[in-house]
Amino acid sequence: MYNIYLEENKAKYDLNELVKMFLKPSEFQLVEEDQKETALIRMEGFEDKNEAKRYLFDRLSQLTGQYPDWGTLTGVRPAKLCNEYFRKGHDTEQVKKILKDTYYLSDEKIKLLIDLAQLQQRILKDCDPNAVGIYAGIPFCPTRCVYCSFTSNQVKYEKIPPYLTALHKEIDFVGQHLKDIGRHAESIYIGGGTPTTLNADDLGQLIAKMKSAFDMSGVREFTVEAGRPDTITEDKLRVIKDSGVGRISINPQSMKQRTLELIGRSHTPGEIVDAFKKAKEVEIPIINADLITGLPEEQPEDFRETLERIIELDPENITVHTLAVKRASRLIEQDADYNYRQGEVVREMLAIAKEKLTACGYEPYYMYRQKHMSGNFENIGWSKPGTESIYNIRIMEEDQTIVAMGAGGISKMYYPETNRLERVPNVSNYEIYIDRIDEMIERKKIGIK
């Protein structure tokens, strides 16, 4: 057991997260000031947070023999940090040096961030500062995956219409409010949960409501997250296509039947293939597929087989996630140290993804990290050139106001002058959301400026 003393200051949280990158929670304890003499590592007297993090990183590396690829970075959005240095006027070589010397990033991660930043700058150039992103959440799924920590409910149909009535009311308000304050939509994203849990009529009415509420003339992309293959039907896909939606996600996670059963999925690999076939027949322009590395019992060859089968289905985007074992998930209840044991397996899986996807013409275009990720790695969105999702870039770079509607939606008001965000949250429980919809609208009336 390692005793560690962290001085009470603004850096304490980040330093604690850095410790967790090296040590399991069962391997260390933070001691109070009156016990700091017993501490193997004492963190006090540092004026600069990055200096403190480098010192702690060096000490932990000496003790454990580990050197995490992301260095001292504990945040969710490394690419945002990289982009900010470019906006301040640093050139590529200067940014590389900062990432290496200040944050201890590996050469591979530095190259990834530089490439991402340069691609994103090309995609987002000449964007309208009055444009916003629009999100509507459908908090229902057919089953709850073992790793899930999102707002997701398994309900009978009669519970859904009252939720949609409340959501339509919020959409109407937001659409008018944005017009009143001179803002308009750049991207629209219907996510979840699983939006295709809705039947075809309800889904069509929701899309129609979004199109009537918002000025569509400046909308560059419209996405519906289909997600679960067992909720995808030809009728729903035709509603999506005929409504002018240009992007969907079909999220296999794995093509191994045993894995699907272990993670709580109620579909088969065959249903995944069938969902892709239907979407191609309906001629949905852009399809994204989500895969996860580090799933229970899977080895690198299992992931390789999954990836090869998905590439054969020819989606325009493939997002490769690293499994994150969140506190609200069932998996962490089953195995609290799961993510600490998966590091080398995930490293090999991510190397396979990079090799295969690069060879097939995909490029990384956005990425983010999460707490409790296996091996402390990352999630990367890969795309064929010209099919990148603007919404995905925006939500991760936090350089635009995102207005989120529905249960669990958290709007983020962006102030570019100070590079600051203000959150305007909705309640996460869908029944409370229905009961308090007028309050949710009032919050937006005050918060979305």
N, C-alpha and C positions, 0 to 999 in steps of 0.2 A: 504493500500500500504506500503510495507516494503522498506525502503531505506537501501541499502547495499553498503559499500565501499570496493572495492578490489584494493589493491595496485598494481601498474604496475610492474609485474615481470613475470617470466616464468610460474608460477603457476596460473596466473589469469584465463586462459582458463578453466583449470580443476576445479577451484573453482566455476566459473560461471556455469559449467555443474552440479556440485554438488548442487548448489542452485536450479536448475531446477528439481532435483529429489524430492524436497520438495514443491516447489512453482510453480504455473502457471506463465507464462510470464506476465500476467496481474496483478499479485499480488505483484510484486517487481520491483524495478528499481535500476540500478547501478548508483551511484553518483560519480562525479569527485572529485578530491582532495580538491578543494576549497569549496565543500559542505559536506565534510566528517563529520563535526560536527553534521549534521542532521541525520546521519546513525544510525540505530538501531544495526547493526553489522558492526564493523570496522575490516578489515583484513589488518594488517600492522605489519612489524617488525619480521615476521617469516622467519627463515633461512632454515628450513626444510619443504618441501612441504607436507609430510605426517602429520607432526605436525599441519600445518595450516588446512589441510583437516579435521583432527579429531576435532579441535577446532570449525570449522564451522559446522561440522556434529552435535556436541553436542549442539551448540546454536540453530540450526534449529530444532533439535529434541525437545528441550525445548519449542520452540515457537509453533510447530505444533503438537506435540504428535506422530510424525511418527518416525519409526526406520527401514529404508529400509534394506532388506535382504542382499543386496550386499555392505552394509557399505559405505565406502568412495570411492569405486572403480567406476570410471566413464568410464573406457576404454572398448573397444570392446572385449578384449581377456583375461579374468581372468585366464583361464586355462594355458595360456602361462606364466603368472606371477608365477603360482604355479610350473610349470615345471622348470622354471629358478631357483627357490630356491632349488629344488631337484638336479639340475645339479651342483649347487654350493657346494653340499655335505651335505645339511641339511637332517636330518632324518624326518620321518613322524610326530613325536610329535613336533619337532621344527617348521615344516612348519605349522602345525595346530595353534601353539601359535602365529606365525607371522601373519597369516591370521586373527586371533581373535583380537590380541592386536594392531597391526599396522593398519589394514584395517577395523576392526569392522564387519567382515562378520558373518552372522548367522551360527549356528552349521550345519544346513541343507546344506547351500552353501559350507561350508568348506568340509563336507563329499563328496559332489558332485565333487569338484575340486580334492580332494585326489584320489577318485576312478577313475576319468578320467585320471589323470596324470599316475597312476600306470598301467592302461590298455594301454594307448598310448605308454608307455615305452616298454611294452611287444611287441606291434605290430610293432614298429619302430626299434627294436634292430637290430644291424648288418646291417644297411642300408648303401648303397654306397654313400660316400660324393660327388661323381661326378654326381649323379642322380638329375634330375630336374622334375618338374611337367609341363605338357603341357596343355594349355587351348585354345580352339578356340570358338569364340562367333558368334552366329547367332542372329542378333538384330531384329528379326521379330516375331510378335505374331498375332493371329487372332483378338483379341481385347485387349484393355489396361485395366487392373484391376484398381479399384479405389484407391488402396493403393500403386500402383507400382511407383517406382522411378528409375527403371533400364532402360538401353538402349533398347527400344522396339518400333517397328514401324509397322503400319498396311499398307501394300502396295499390289499392284497388282503384279502378277507373273513376268511381264517383268522387274521389278526393281531388282529381285533377282539374275539372272545370272551374271550381271556385278559385283555385290558384291562378288559372289563366285569366279569369275575369279581373282579378287584382293586378296581374301583370299587364294586361291590356290598358288598364287605367293608368298605371305608371308610365307606360310607353307613350300614351297620348299626352300626358303632362310633359314628359321630357322632350318630346318632339316639338311642342309649342314653345316650351321654355327656351330651348336652344335657338329657335327662330327669333324669339324676342330679344335675346342677348347677342345676336349676330354670330352664332356658331353653327357649324354644319358638320355632317358625318363624313369621315374619310373611309372608315371601314365599319362593317357590322358583323358581329359574331354572336351566334346563338349557341351557347354551350351548356354544360351541365356538371354532374349528372349526365343523362343521355337524352337529348332532345327528341330522338326518334322513338323514345318510349311513348310519345304522343301518337294518336292515330293520325291517319292521313288528313282528315278534315281539320282537326285541331292544329296540326302542323301548318297546313295551308293558310288557315286563318291567322295564325301567329305571324307568318312571313308577310301576309298581306297587311297586317296591322303595322308592322315595322316599315313597310314601303310607303304606306299612306301617312305615317306620322313624321317621317324624316324626309328631308330634301335629298333625293337620290342622285341629283345631277353631279355632285362631287364625290360620290361613293366609288372608291377604287376597287373594293372587293367586298363580297358578301359570303360569309361562311356559315354552314350548319354542321355542327359536330354530330355525325351519325353514330360514331363510336362503336357500340356493341352490335356485332353482326346479327345477333338473334333478334334485333329490333328493326332490321332493315328489310323493307319489302319494295317490290317494284312500284306499287301505288305511291308510297312515300317518296321514293326517288323521283318519280315523274312530277309530283307536286313540287319538289325542290327545284328540279330542272326547269319546269314550266314557269316557276315564279322568278326566274332569273338569277338564282343563287349559283355562284360560280365555283364554290369550293365545299368539299365535305371531308370528314375524317372517317376512316374505317380503322378501328384500333384492335388488331389481333392480339398484341402483347407477346404471344407465342404461338407457334404452329404445332406444339406438342400437346397431345390430348391430356396426358397425365398432368402437365403443368396447368392447363386450363382448369382441370378439376381441383387441383391444389389451391389455386388462387381464388376460387369461387365463381368461375365463369360457367354459364349454362349453355355454351355453344360449342361446336366442334370445329376443327380445322376446315372441314368440308364446307361448313356454313360461311367461313371467312372467304373462301374461294368463290362461293356462290354470290356473296355480297359484292365482291369486286366485279364479277361477271355482269351482274345486274346494273351496277353503276356505269360500267363501260358501255353496255347496250343502250342505256338511257342517255349516254353522252354527257355525263357530268364532266366539266372541263378539267378540274384539278382535284385529285384525290390525295389525301395524306394518310399514311399508315403509321401508327404508334407501335413501337416495340420496346421491351424492357429487358435490360441486362441484369443478371443477378437474381432471377426468380428462383423459388425453392426447387432444389434438386437438379437444376439445370447446370450443365457443363458447357464449356466453349463450343464443342461440336454441336450441341443442341441449338445454341444460338446461331451458329453458322448455317445450319439447315433451315432454321426459321427465316433468316435473312435472305438466303438464296431463293426460297419459295416466294417470299414477298417481292423480291426484285423481279421474279418471273411474272408477277401480276402487274408490274409496270406502273406503280403509283408515281405521281409527279413529286411528291414530298415523302420522306421517311424520317420520322423523329425517333431517335434512339435515346431512350431514357435509362438512367441508372436508378435501380430500385432504391427508394428512400423509405426507411422504416419509421413512420411518423408515430407520435405518441397516441394519436386517436385511432390508429389502425389495430386490427385484430392480430396482425403478425407480431407486433412488438410484445403483445401479451403472451404469445406463444414462445417467443425467443428474443429476449431483450438485447442480446449481443449479436444478432444476426448480421447486421451491416459490417461489424468489425471482422468477421470471418470471410467475407466475400471479396475482399479487395483484389487479390491476385486473379481470381476467376473473372471478375468484372474487367480488370485491366486487359486480359486477353480477349474478352468479348468486344471491348471497344476498339482494340487493334484490328480485329476481324472486320468490324463495321467500317472503320476508316479505309482499310484496304479494298474491300468489296465495293463500297459506295463510290469511292474515288474512281475506281476502274470503270464503273458503269456511268460516269458522267455527272454524279451528284456532287454538290458543293455545300459545305456548312454555311448557314446564313444567320442563324441565331442560336444562342445557348444560354443556359442558366444553371445554377446550382441550388441545392436544397440542403437543409439540415438532415443529418442522419443518413446520408447517401453512402451506399456501399463503396468502400475504398476512397471516399472523399472525392469522387470524380464529378461528372457533369451530365447534363442532358443537352443534346445537340440536334437541331433541326437541319436536315439535309434536303436539298432541292435540286431539281433540274433547272438550269439557268432560265430566268424569266418567270418562274412559278413561285417565287418566294412570297410568304405571307406577311403583308405589311402589319397586320394586327399583332402577329407574334413578335415581330421586331419591336413595335411600339410598347407593348405591355412589358417587355423585358428591359428595354432601355429607359423607360419612365421619362420620356421626353415629350409627352403629349397628354392632354386631359383624356381620361377614359371614364365614360359614364356607364356604370354597371347597374342593371335593373334586375329585380327578382330576389328571391330569398338567398342570402349569403353574398349578394353583390356588394363589392366595395368600390365606390367611385373614387378616383384620384384626380384632384384638381391640380394641374401643373402650372407653376409660375416661372416662366423662363428667365425673368430678370434676376431671380435669386436661386434658380435651379432647385425649387422647393415643391413638395407635394403636400396637399391637405386631403385627408381621407374623409369620405362621406359614406358611412356604412349603412347597409340594410341589416335587419335581423336575419339570422341564418335559419331559424325554424320556419318551415313553410306555412304552418298553421298560424303562428304568431304574425308572420308577414301578411297573411290575408286579413287578420283582425286589425292590424295596425297600418294598413296601406296608406291611409291619409297622413299618418306621421312620417312614413318613408318619403312620401311626396313633399311634405313640408321640409324635411331635411335637405332634399335636393334644391328646393326653391331658395333656401338660405345658402347652401354650400356651393352650388354650381353657378359660377359667376361669369 
